[in-house]
Amino acid sequence: MVKEEKLRSEVDDKYKWDLTRMYKTDDDFNLDCDKLLELIDRIKSYKGIITKDAKTLCDYLKLEEEIDIIFTNLYVYANALNDEDVSNIKSQKKYNKVLNLLSKYNEASSFTTPELLKTDYDVIKKYINENDDLKEYSFDLEEIYRFQPYVLSEPEEKLVANLSDLSQHFENNFSIINNTLVDLGYIKDENGVKVKLTNGNYSKYIMSNNRKVRKEAFEAKGKAYKKFSNLISTDYGAYIKACAMIAKAKKYDSTIKMYLFPDGMTKEIYDNLLKVSDDNLSVLHKYFKIRKEVLKLDTLEPYDLSVPLVKDYNKVYKPEDAKELICKALSVYGNEYVNQLRSFFDNRNIDFYPNKGKRSGYYQNNSYKDIIVFGNYNDDFNSVSSIAHELGHAMHSYYSMKNNPPHLSEHTLLVAEVASLTNEMLLSNYVVNNTDDKDLKLCALNNIIEVFADNFFGTLSLGSVFEKIVHEKAFNGDDLSEEDFNDIYGKLVNKHNGSFVNDSSYLKYNWCRIPHFYNPFYYYKYSIGACGACYVSNRILKGDKEFLNKYLNFLKLGGRMNPLDELKTIGFDLNDTNVIEQAIHYFDELLDKFMVIYNS
């Protein structure tokens, strides 16, 4: 008997999201595509007159906002459809149609920022003072002028826009390779049943209590990515070259600066994060030693790093169970938060289970019509935690959109992971404090420990350093081969694992499967989320009502402040390395707490 992954049509509708709230029919989708084309064409009428007077500038900004609303609605819908089954040709066509519209918009609007920045900012401030409608866009304009040193002439901006569009196709190539071409083959599960291994269900088998099963899963995945390492290296190498070309064209002194600049993030803070992680690898290695001891292993292998520390604990959590547990755990936020959480479950905003052709992983996305959560749920506590994570993003989006006009409703990625990882920590703490089941307590503690280990040490000591190295090399004109990428990542893995985890020839290929690398210098933001979550959850769990109100107000800020300033509203200042070191100290305490309960 062979256990195959279900077709999407075989998954119960109640566990699939309902995208009809965004577009009921293809005709509705196409009408918005046509409308967007008309609006893009209208942009051309503003050429040469954008800053003629306050009203014209305001009218143009309102037009841009209208375009953004429609484009976001189209993109989120088409992207979601495509991710349901990346082999679906009809969905691919919709997605590519939206990408084509983005390309047309970038080309049509390429003159706007250079033209705007020809006008002295003092004139813009005068316009803002004399036009009440324009006051609403003062922060947007301030942000645009912050980029003044890096804005090019109109023809150059058009060329860069085309290059940016081309680079998106490299990301799309990776998605196709990762989700359709990479074949992980078959393994035997705990019952000896032959099952199809996919990116969607891999986490289930790499976490198996049967060591033979997780070894087989690890090696199957390693072999599959080894086979495609050259193709992914070629694609990613071209992608980071395109990034370097854009950075140089815009006169940034490095690719990293170009991607840190929009958030107001400095290279100094980024480097400090890497240094603090590197200086405290001994705490991670302490965790590896605990893992080896608890699992009663002679050697700790790479495929032993994900298995739950509570052996043979396989409590099943159906989506309905996840709903009740998450809502109870997050009730500390108040009625509005919990009622909205229930609405996401009840109104099919969540796509739970894997199906054949479905993209791997979890994410949250939102249009101006709906908020959606994408998952690959496996009926275990880790899956519950992943849903709680994405619902943290969803609630952040809910509050941001509710309390801000559309153009200021999008919070940045830099602050996003604080909301999601805080939810995971509150969930696990709730379980620890509300059960007499020792194994469940340990399971929940293990989850918090894993969340921090992966999102802090994993993203910094592995992914973030890798990105920094390869982007610097590409910017300096170095050609990177498959061997280069694998060698760089392999050395980082060896340092990260130290002498506590046995080496494997497959570990150096792990970078090949990380989609975040096609969103440059995003990966490190998980570490900020992990530190921020430690900070926030500790304050909330201590019953600090004043802080809880500050935190809920933080979720409502949207995009109306610099993200570093947003974090400062809750007292979390990234210029102070103490907040990072405190989080590592909390992680260390959790390790001790786990062992106390384990030995009780």
C-alpha atoms as one frame of an Amber mdcrd trajectory, in Angstrom:
protein
   0.000   0.000   0.000   1.272   3.480  -0.943   0.001   6.523   0.926  -0.223
   9.436  -1.526  -0.821  13.072  -0.695  -4.436  14.140  -1.195  -5.565  16.082
  -4.226  -6.958  19.497  -3.311 -10.428  18.379  -4.331 -10.213  15.604  -1.719
  -9.634  18.004   1.197 -12.806  18.910   3.119 -13.972  22.426   2.181 -14.245
  23.461   5.839 -10.469  23.190   6.089  -9.834  25.275   2.961  -9.908  29.054
   2.770 -12.738  30.808   0.948 -11.212  33.200  -1.578 -14.574  34.235  -3.041
 -14.701  37.149  -0.588 -11.958  38.674  -2.706 -13.253  37.709  -6.153 -16.400
  35.643  -6.713 -15.809  35.001 -10.406 -13.161  35.295 -13.100 -15.166  38.190
 -14.537 -14.808  40.120 -11.257 -11.060  39.475 -11.302 -10.739  40.575 -14.942
 -12.798  43.725 -14.337 -10.296  44.841 -11.697  -7.418  44.002 -14.057  -8.993
  46.231 -16.697  -9.648  48.987 -14.174  -6.044  48.810 -13.010  -4.815  49.196
 -16.579  -6.927  52.343 -16.959  -5.575  53.823 -13.736  -1.990  53.007 -14.738
  -2.597  54.838 -18.010  -3.840  57.878 -16.067  -0.481  58.173 -14.341   1.019
  59.432 -17.596  -1.166  62.543 -17.445   0.769  63.699 -14.362   4.106  63.760
 -16.127   5.705  67.170 -15.645   3.022  68.509 -13.270   3.115  66.383 -10.110
   4.358  69.220  -7.890   2.641  72.050  -9.799   0.509  72.810  -6.734  -0.792
  71.202  -3.554  -4.017  69.912  -5.151  -2.264  68.221  -8.063   0.180  66.505
  -5.732  -2.686  65.352  -3.501  -4.683  64.063  -6.497  -1.692  62.099  -7.711
  -1.122  60.504  -4.285  -4.807  59.509  -4.143  -4.476  57.913  -7.580  -1.435
  55.954  -6.422  -3.364  54.812  -3.365  -6.267  53.627  -5.521  -3.839  51.689
  -7.723  -2.197  50.126  -4.673  -5.551  48.958  -3.284  -6.620  47.266  -6.520
  -3.193  45.789  -7.231  -2.926  44.389  -3.682  -6.378  42.814  -3.992  -5.428
  41.211  -7.310  -2.000  40.052  -6.178  -3.071  38.492  -2.870  -5.891  36.631
  -4.599  -3.821  35.396  -7.560  -0.871  34.460  -5.352  -3.151  32.495  -3.017
  -4.727  30.628  -5.923  -1.305  29.812  -7.312  -0.061  28.531  -3.951  -3.004
  26.127  -3.595  -1.504  24.089  -6.420   1.544  25.495  -8.202   1.024  23.042
 -11.076  -2.382  24.540 -11.915  -1.965  26.274 -15.289  -5.080  28.431 -14.929
  -3.866  29.806 -11.584  -0.382  30.396 -13.006  -1.891  32.491 -15.807  -3.770
  34.677 -13.315  -0.638  35.141 -11.234   1.490  36.009 -14.265  -1.184  38.440
 -15.453  -0.909  40.320 -12.157   2.904  40.323 -12.333   2.622  41.762 -15.830
   0.378  44.534 -14.502   2.987  45.286 -11.849   5.615  45.563 -14.571   3.399
  47.987 -16.515   2.811  50.052 -13.393   6.534  50.215 -12.541   7.336  51.338
 -16.057   4.507  53.893 -16.256   5.315  55.408 -12.857   9.104  55.413 -13.197
   9.117  59.177 -13.828   7.191  60.083 -10.675   9.761  59.868  -7.874  12.592
  61.533  -9.836  10.196  64.311 -10.817   8.891  64.711  -7.294  12.385  64.954
  -5.864  13.308  67.764  -8.237  11.113  69.931  -6.051  12.665  71.202  -2.840
  11.217  69.512   0.236  10.464  72.950   1.760   7.982  73.512  -1.074   6.342
  70.163  -0.280   6.063  71.095   3.402   4.424  74.382   2.365   1.898  72.417
   0.291   1.164  70.172   3.255   0.498  73.166   5.497  -1.952  74.735   3.037
  -3.879  71.583   2.042  -5.662  69.589   4.750  -6.101  66.513   2.510  -2.370
  66.463   1.830  -1.564  66.399   5.562  -2.662  62.756   5.585   0.260  61.953
   3.265   2.945  63.874   5.157   4.678  60.731   6.466   4.584  59.125   2.986
   6.225  62.216   1.511   8.806  62.348   4.274   9.713  58.727   3.505   9.995
  59.438  -0.234  12.379  62.323   0.377  14.477  60.133   2.677  15.389  58.163
  -0.454  16.481  61.289  -2.339  20.209  60.364  -2.472  19.332  57.072  -4.202
  16.803  58.182  -6.819  17.924  58.220 -10.459  16.833  60.025 -13.574  13.608
  58.921 -15.251  15.269  56.727 -17.949  17.506  55.119 -15.321  14.572  54.471
 -12.989  12.704  52.839 -15.876  15.683  50.581 -16.548  15.935  49.652 -12.866
  12.187  48.959 -12.770  12.600  46.522 -15.662  15.548  44.874 -13.912  13.492
  44.536 -10.720  10.725  42.917 -12.733  13.236  40.467 -14.215  14.549  39.548
 -10.767  11.042  38.537  -9.701  11.139  35.840 -12.349  14.168  34.274 -10.632
  12.055  33.985  -7.484   9.243  32.456  -9.520  11.737  29.990 -11.026  12.751
  28.916  -7.540   9.130  28.435  -6.494   8.514  26.131  -9.462  11.736  24.189
  -8.815  11.032  23.918  -5.099   7.376  22.992  -5.279   7.069  20.955  -8.469
  10.461  19.741  -9.726  12.157  18.733  -6.490  10.929  15.189  -5.898  11.587
  13.904  -2.381  10.522  10.396  -3.318   8.974   7.851  -0.972   9.776   6.725
   2.553   8.202   4.277   4.990   6.328   5.743   7.934   6.216   4.435  11.511
   3.824   1.662  10.469   5.923   0.557   7.522   3.512   2.155   5.048   5.108
   3.656   1.943   4.328   7.396   1.810   5.107  10.176  -0.633   7.452  12.668
   1.017   6.812  16.329   0.128   7.851  19.745   1.398   4.368  19.973   2.885
   4.578  16.856   5.058   8.349  16.726   5.617   8.047  18.338   9.056   5.795
  15.485  10.165   8.398  12.833   9.363  11.521  14.722  10.430   9.787  15.033
  13.824   8.944  11.322  14.003   9.782   9.511  17.227  11.046   6.668  15.049
  14.669   7.550  14.380  14.778   5.388  11.259  11.841   7.335   9.768  13.349
  10.759  10.394  16.756   9.630   9.102  15.120   8.367   5.922  13.196  11.645
   5.527  16.338  13.746   6.128  18.398  11.783   3.639  15.623  11.751   1.025
  15.368  15.525   1.208  19.140  15.947   1.179  19.486  13.789  -1.938  16.688
  15.674  -3.697  18.247  19.101  -3.093  21.704  17.839  -3.920  20.302  16.874
  -7.328  18.928  20.391  -7.893  21.729  22.295  -6.179  23.322  23.320  -9.466
  20.066  24.602 -10.963  19.120  26.538  -7.816  22.675  27.909  -7.556  22.465
  29.185 -11.124  19.093  30.803 -10.479  20.030  32.319  -7.111  23.414  33.461
  -8.391  21.675  35.383 -11.184  19.200  36.810  -8.675  21.825  38.245  -6.312
  23.724  39.643  -9.309  20.554  41.496 -10.312  20.262  42.797  -6.734  23.863
  44.035  -6.879  23.256  45.729 -10.238  20.235  47.582  -8.830  22.165  48.623
  -5.691  25.071  49.959  -7.755  22.764  51.756 -10.183  21.056  53.486  -7.270
  24.442  54.427  -5.790  24.195  52.421  -2.576  27.593  51.408  -1.274  26.390
  47.826  -0.723  23.422  45.592  -1.462  22.777  45.120   2.240  22.424  48.864
   2.765  19.829  49.051  -0.021  17.675  46.420   1.682  18.157  47.705   5.258
  17.508  51.354   4.370  13.699  51.225   3.901  13.227  50.148   7.536  15.683
  52.705   8.833  17.781  49.740   9.949  21.523  50.295  10.192  24.299  47.895
   9.300  25.625  48.460  12.816  22.466  46.981  14.377  22.542  44.116  11.857
  26.182  43.341  12.636  25.497  43.594  16.382  22.777  40.953  16.036  25.214
  38.641  14.259  27.908  39.286  16.863  25.639  38.673  19.875  24.465  35.430
  18.297  28.022  34.358  17.562  29.211  35.268  21.072  26.441  33.171  22.656
  26.567  29.985  20.622  27.544  28.233  23.850  23.913  28.616  25.022  22.705
  26.940  21.829  25.263  24.189  22.342  23.931  23.719  25.890  20.555  23.062
  24.266  22.119  20.487  21.935  23.623  18.689  24.931  20.230  18.653  26.664
  18.641  17.295  23.496  21.169  14.466  23.333  20.647  13.647  27.013  16.840
  13.709  26.952  16.623  11.667  23.762  19.139   9.216  25.254  21.332   9.206
  22.161  24.959   8.194  21.844  25.406  10.759  19.069  23.265  13.720  18.031
  22.603  13.642  14.296  21.137  16.450  12.138  17.889  14.483  11.859  17.603
  14.501  15.672  17.276  18.286  15.921  13.544  18.544  15.201  12.066  15.544
  16.971  10.072  16.573  20.074  11.970  16.078  23.294   8.927  14.361  24.762
   9.143  10.882  23.282   6.019   9.095  22.061   3.827  12.095  22.872   1.510
  12.275  19.899  -1.545  14.152  21.123  -3.748  14.969  18.146  -4.974  18.528
  17.630  -7.579  18.893  14.907  -8.190  22.439  13.586 -11.212  22.662  15.891
  -8.959  21.864  18.872  -6.446  24.454  17.693  -9.189  27.084  17.604 -10.215
  26.537  21.215  -6.680  26.264  22.585  -5.428  29.356  20.748  -8.422  31.461
  21.780  -8.004  30.477  25.447  -4.253  31.077  25.395  -4.619  34.533  23.834
  -7.645  35.631  25.882  -5.254  37.904  27.809  -5.547  40.308  24.849  -9.253
  40.920  25.485 -12.594  40.268  23.795 -12.022  42.118  20.517  -8.856  40.149
  19.797 -10.391  36.759  20.647 -13.658  37.408  18.783 -11.691  38.259  15.655
  -9.584  35.114  16.079 -12.765  33.029  16.190 -13.992  34.780  13.076 -10.883
  33.695  11.158 -11.620  30.067  12.020 -15.383  30.229  11.512 -15.324  32.123
   8.206 -12.718  29.937   6.489  -9.902  32.458   6.387  -7.418  29.621   6.994
  -6.185  26.997   4.515  -5.091  24.158   6.784  -3.980  20.910   5.194  -1.329
  19.966   2.609  -2.440  18.748  -0.792  -0.657  17.636  -3.916   1.073  20.593
  -5.565   0.488  22.939  -2.635   3.295  25.302  -1.723   5.174  24.352   1.445
   5.193  26.294   4.696   2.903  28.787   6.418   2.181  32.468   5.826  -0.390
  35.219   6.325  -1.400  37.713   3.671  -4.035  40.386   3.365  -5.723  42.323
   0.631  -8.033  45.257   1.326 -10.910  42.788   1.077  -9.818  39.945   3.322
  -7.130  38.483   5.580  -5.953  34.931   4.846  -3.704  32.336   6.504  -1.915
  29.608   4.542  -0.727  26.414   6.215   0.377  22.810   5.960  -1.222  21.524
   9.142  -0.229  18.141  10.604  -2.637  17.740  13.579   0.101  18.188  16.209
   1.059  20.838  18.750   3.695  22.323  16.454   0.990  22.863  13.850  -1.180
  24.598  16.443   1.758  26.839  17.273   2.333  27.622  13.585  -1.321  28.648
  13.207  -1.055  30.820  16.333   2.034  32.410  14.760   0.242  33.279  11.521
  -2.803  34.513  13.416  -0.449  36.915  15.206   0.318  38.356  11.776  -3.378
  38.294  10.877  -4.376  40.240  13.995  -1.567  42.711  13.409  -2.982  43.267
   9.916  -6.518  43.505  11.315  -5.585  46.252  13.781  -3.367  48.079  11.284
  -6.061  48.158   8.605  -8.803  49.093  11.046  -6.939  52.061  12.515  -5.221
  53.599   9.493  -6.065  54.800   5.996  -5.006  52.329   3.257  -1.708  54.046
   2.454  -0.642  53.850   6.116  -2.128  50.448   6.973   0.804  48.215   6.015
   3.168  47.528   8.900   6.706  46.614   7.903   8.271  43.165   8.027  10.727
  44.392  10.639   8.025  44.604  13.316   5.774  41.832  11.978   7.518  38.881
  13.626   7.154  40.371  17.103   3.377  39.922  16.914   3.555  36.372  15.550
   6.264  34.960  17.827   4.712  36.581  20.914   1.593  34.529  20.192   3.605
  31.315  20.048   5.242  32.098  23.387   1.924  32.986  25.043   0.396  29.772
  23.699   3.170  27.601  25.099   3.212  29.405  28.441  -0.554  28.967  28.721
  -0.229  25.231  28.219   2.613  24.953  30.755   0.579  26.859  33.360  -2.768
  25.155  32.748  -2.103  21.446  32.652  -1.050  18.773  35.114   0.174  16.631
  32.248   3.970  16.593  32.656   4.545  15.510  29.062   2.314  18.280  27.719
   4.184  20.839  29.855   7.472  19.605  28.423   6.024  19.582  24.916   4.952
  23.234  25.250   8.288  24.286  26.767  10.069  22.437  23.995   8.054  24.492
  21.519   9.153  27.833  23.027  12.742  26.614  23.088  12.526  25.551  19.438
  10.909  28.859  18.444  13.824  30.803  19.915  16.579  28.446  18.774  15.316
  28.490  15.181  14.279  32.124  14.952  17.281  33.588  16.718  20.318  31.364
  16.348  19.123  29.640  13.169  18.323  32.813  11.267  21.375  34.764  12.444
  24.223  32.257  12.645  23.144  30.493   9.455  20.831  32.361   7.071  21.728
  35.961   7.838  25.494  35.435   7.729  25.093  33.424   4.520  23.153  36.265
   2.885  25.671  38.856   3.991  28.593  36.872   2.569  27.064  35.992  -0.808
  25.590  39.456  -1.435  28.906  41.102  -0.585  30.676  38.791  -3.013  28.129
  39.480  -5.768  28.420  43.242  -5.171  32.212  42.965  -5.480  31.811  41.227
  -8.829  32.621  37.678  -7.743  31.017  34.836  -9.675  29.570  32.292  -7.263
  29.333  28.671  -8.318  27.346  25.800  -6.860  30.483  24.770  -4.971  30.878
  28.279  -3.511  27.313  28.453  -2.160  27.514  24.965  -0.685  30.953  25.547
   0.836  29.922  28.860   2.454  26.785  27.371   3.972  28.515  24.158   5.006
  31.133  26.036   7.039  28.429  28.083   8.755  26.521  24.915   9.678  29.662
  23.409  11.191  30.208  26.493  13.346  26.523  26.657  14.336  26.426  22.979
  15.355  29.921  22.892  16.838  31.116  19.486  17.946  27.704  18.689  19.405
  25.938  17.608  16.204  27.491  15.114  13.822  28.210  16.404  10.352  26.364
  15.221   7.258  27.256  15.658   3.619  23.675  16.835   3.024  23.705  19.810
   5.430  25.552  22.085   3.018  22.581  21.900   0.616  20.075  23.219   3.162
  20.374  26.782   1.861  18.828  25.576  -1.423  15.421  25.096   0.155  15.050
  28.481   1.900  12.644  30.734  -0.047  13.401  33.719   2.236  16.678  34.265
   0.394  14.639  35.618  -2.521  13.475  38.379  -0.194  16.936  39.755   0.634
  17.806  40.529   4.239  14.362  39.567   5.479  15.560  36.465   7.316  17.235
  38.353  10.171  13.898  39.937  11.082  12.863  36.667  12.694  15.615  37.211
  15.264  14.176  40.621  16.118  10.808  38.942  16.415  12.233  36.292  18.750
  13.882  38.889  21.015  10.828  41.146  20.884   8.537  38.219  21.687  10.594
  37.333  24.772  10.373  40.959  25.880   6.632  41.351  25.196   5.416  37.980
  26.476   7.361  38.363  29.737   5.729  41.736  30.398   2.248  40.475  29.530
   2.597  37.304  31.610   3.613  39.393  34.616   0.189  41.060  34.395   1.443
  44.502  33.362  -1.870  46.001  32.141  -0.291  49.322  31.184   2.204  47.505
  28.974  -0.564  45.362  27.440  -2.359  48.532  26.344   0.895  49.873  24.891
   1.357  46.630  22.999  -2.183  46.656  21.567  -1.579  50.272  20.482   1.681
  49.128  18.880  -0.350  46.663  16.773  -2.506  49.572  15.593   0.365  51.738
  14.323   0.389  50.263  10.819   2.912  52.102   8.679   2.688  55.581  10.145
   6.040  55.460  11.934   9.558  54.262  11.270   9.590  50.604  12.460  12.480
  51.178  14.876  10.453  54.010  16.431   7.386  51.747  16.560   9.371  49.236
  18.621  10.488  52.035  20.934   6.813  52.747  21.798   6.854  49.485  23.784
  10.327  50.194  25.176  12.180  47.836  22.834  15.245  49.703  21.523  17.434
  47.742  19.100  20.309  50.152  19.584  20.702  48.590  23.025  22.270  45.129
  22.753  21.015  44.405  26.288  17.520  43.670  24.945  19.050  40.986  22.724
  21.203  39.529  25.511  18.187  39.476  27.873  16.323  37.333  25.362  19.208
  34.833  25.240  19.203  34.792  29.051  15.472  33.972  28.971  16.191  31.122
  26.536  18.860  29.816  28.916  16.352  29.934  31.813  13.821  27.986  29.744
  16.404  25.247  29.211  16.898  24.994  32.980  13.131  25.034  33.594  12.673
  22.228  31.090  15.253  20.058  32.850  13.731  20.717  36.295  10.323  19.488
  35.093  11.928  16.652  33.130  13.764  15.389  36.201  10.779  15.841  38.551
